Amino acid sequence: MPDNQYEILALTLRYWFVLLVIYTFVRSFLSTWRRLIGSNSLYSESTGNIPFILVLFAISAMILLSLKDDINLLIMVLGVLISAAFLFQYLFISYFFAGIDKYILLMVDTLCIAGFVMLQRLNPDLSFRQVEWFLMGSIVLLFFTIYTRYFKHWDKLNYLLMAVGCGLLLLTLLVGKEIGGAKNWITIGKYNMQPSEFVKIILVFVLSAELKQKKSRVKRLPVFIFTAIVILMVVLQKDLGAAFLYFCLFVFLYYIATSDLLVTGCAGLLASIGAVASYFLFGHVRVRIAAWRNPWADIENKGYQIAQSLIAIASGGWVGLGLGLGSPQVIPASRTDFIFAAICEEMGILVGIALIGLYMLIMLRGISTALEAHEPGDALLAMGAAVSLAIQSFTIIGGVVKFIPLTGVTMPFVSYGGSSMLVSFGLIGIIQGVAQKNHDIRQREAEQQQINDDSGEDYGED
Amino acid sequence: MEKIKRNTIGVLILLVGLYLALIGYFCYAVLFYGDRWFSDSYNTRVKMDARQPRIIPGDILDRNGDKLAWTEKKAVKNPETGRNEDYYTRVYYSKASSVAHVVGFHNSEYGRMGVEAFHIYYLMGYNNSLIEKIYQKAFLAQERGNDVVLTVDRRLQEYISGLVSAHKKKGSVVLLNPKTGEILAMVSYPTFDPNNIKKFEDDTLVNRATQGLFPPGSIFKLVTAASALDNIGDIRQITFNCPGNILIDGQGVRCYQGKAHGELDIKQALTVSCNTFFARLGVEIGWKKLLNTGKGFGFNDDFLFSDIKVTPSSLPINYRVSEQELAWSAIGQGKVLVTPLHMAMLAASIGNDGIMMEPKLVYKVIGRNGNIQKQLQPDVYKTAMSYENANILKEMMEAVVLEGTGKNARSGKVGIAGKTGTAEKGSSGSDSSNLAWFVGFAPADDPTLAIAVLIEDVGQGHTGGSEAAPLARKAIEKAVELGY
């Protein structure tokens, strides 16, 4: 297709993409709002035509991209494949688990599809592999849903999990590979994986299991030590994003479970001291802070990433330059950490804001699930998963738009990367498992009620 | 369980707050800084391709429609293939070095600068409507950006540039309209030829008028005087005996050449530019009120103007300031730093009854068919002082030119009011090089012109009155002659 025809098409269609994404966001927002103010319970919610809208989004974006340069049928097929994969995942899971939060699943899929489209634009090979990761992620999601729902004795595995977590991180320290400034990768065969991602799930389980029981502070010592060790190890790997995430996870869960302001305050104090110390001890921390305070001062070196990201965002404007019309490839790490800037450039800041909003809604619904839980352990599990996802997406988006200093974490569900995709889906699986449990308990109660009522009536007739 | 729920809700509120702050910051940053990020010279998206440009940038014209910069196609023999190929380059008019810092350049090797960088949004046609963009893509062989008409006058630029270069010293002149904020001329010297950028000497590329930070010296006394008029009710009745040298906080402040001015009031003190008077006055006013007045004149502000990028001026006084530092700040020494453009705005605001207008550089943006897409809209930037106080200060500035240090600016053709300044460049006294300043406006009764002149590195014995004032007079006379 000639260049100018493609450009006209992309220029016009950008409004269409903005519309579809905003529609999904607004629908999800309204539904979440109604649920929060209590006029709508989780089980009477309807997802309406959101699946249809998402299929439309995936297919039309992929068809547009397939028309760039020469008409490429493979990309069109990929569009259909993505739609099929998404529909299969969504329908399959919601058929077998009536009690899960369907909106969370749909919002996650919206993020994934936006990621597929952007990756296809940036590098066609990655997009296809990302779809594979999506399908594997769905299996992980299913696994954790079932695990959280039906496996009652997960706290027995606590010490095993702790050992596995420490072992994984130790292994990374010993044989890890340095990619992009942090030594947090292990190579297995042809795959690179990031153990610090998997430790997130371990941490959620370990913390929930430990904190759900009432104990004195001294008896909680193992979990304190475990948290300290994992944080220290990721700091040694220069993975500051992960360290921040683990720390937030610990502080929030600990505070929620125990209301112990003393320890929470001490942890906060300790972390502040650690942060200040690391500023003076480590060169890479100072570089990050300097680049955050004024990326333009040293735009050729330290500030380059952030400055390029801001330039890309500003070039896109509210509705974007149009898919395929910008040059997001000049942003460093545009497929992983900086994919948000690439999305803002080509699809527009409005889409970017909608994506931030989607993360917020996922968090809101995750925490609502925690609030509906009947046991402390379940509440903490759902809370841990929701907080983990929320903090991670906040950290990376905040870093990309220069709200907070940049730390290299991936953008859940959107960035390219297997470890990130699997773990993020795992966390969603935990939330869904708890939601399903809530649902089943509620149903049992309702049945009980029904039986009681029936017998009560019988009694009355006598 | 109840406790857990309560705490969960607390965390929920915290996290939602974080997210709302993120979204809020994101929108704020994009709205206020977005165009600056976009126009950064590191943005390769808007670079003009020399071989096959997707979009040909529009022309840059001066306010009378004379072309300052345009795009030309040249057939150049490609050494590899041996065939003639079309190359597109930006061409600047023959005396472009006189407007070089305003217009800047757009060069594949050296990047972008000036209007060529900051207004690339218009020049490359990014402001076109969707329909116009589609039309151009569908029916034109090559897309075309829009023409930007600047508020500067080419003739004035050339004349003032000649005056400054005759001095053979680094310097800068800004001439603007106090009522609308239009910049009529903005000169920075040393300058360069944008048609032939080969070598620069250290700071040639710096636009001193907007990017150069200098101590203001005595012209800062205008701010101190404005603050005194605002905050000390009977300031005009108070007199002070200048001994030529006083001690503040153990350190000496002395007048020019140690001359004792004797008994004087504020008007006489400004006229002779008495250091001891204003140093004492600054201490009398106090840091808080002086800082407030300074902020009213735009000090310490980010200067997010829509048309031009200006380095913020700094007035770094706070509760920790010592009396001595405060005294030095009140006479424009110490750590006070300003740009010439800001000083022109300051003079303009006094001339314009205390209202400071936002400086404007874009007169019009003209589209492909000659349709005007954007026209200059004067914007009030700040109300620096009250109408009455502005007029009192105006009278004082007239006296400076009539009988005080600014005598050399007196003109037979037009009534000029102003203030001179001689600042020590280094903070250490041993540095012998001084900065000569003159700021002012004309005609004094109803100003249509405001000016700031800065000449760097004048030798010992030379002052703002002897170096900058005559230059300001000539520039203003030329502008009046041209009908401004």
Interface residues (C-beta under 8 A of the other chain):
Chain A: N4 E7 I8 L11 T12 F252 Y255 I256 A257 S259 W296 I299 A307 Q308 L310 I311 I313 A314 S315 G317 L321 G326 S327 V330 I349 G352 I353 I356 G357 Y359 M360 M363 L364 I367 A370 L371 E375 P376 A379 L380 M383 V387 A390 I391 F394 I397 G398 V401 K402 F403
Chain B: M1 K3 I4 K5 N7 T8 I9 V11 L12 L15 V16 L18 Y19 A21 L22 I23 Y25 F26 C27 A29 V30 Y33 G34 D35 R36 W37 F38 D40 Y42 N43 T44 R45 V46 L130 K133 I134 K137 A138
